[in-house]
Amino acid sequence: MRLLKNHCSYSRVDKKDAEESQQLKVRFLIYKVMEEADSQLRRSSSKHRARKQLKKSIGLRLRSLRLGKFRGGLCVWRHVKHGFITK
């Protein structure tokens, strides 16, 4: 009966040696720094994308204003030209 009792009992876990624990800590710190750098890269790329989209929309608005001004000038020029030709 005693053999069965000892068979199922817990065994003491050996402590990790210092070198192994230090390597584990170094791996964790490297992983943490890499994750932080990756998240910063993702944030900066999303900011870059948003800035690019904003510049694009502003450029389109300026272009439409410039073309509208040009078209308006053409209309005025046509009226003036038409007035000179008819007189």
BELDALIN-V535159 format. One record per pair of residues at least 24 apart in sequence whose ideal C-beta (glycine too) atoms are under 10 Angstrom apart, sorted by the first residue. I is the first residue (numbers start at 1). GAP is how many residues later the second one is. D is the distance in whole Angstrom. If there is no record, write none. Layout:
BEGIN
((I	GAP	D) (I	GAP	D))
END
This chain:
BEGIN
none
END
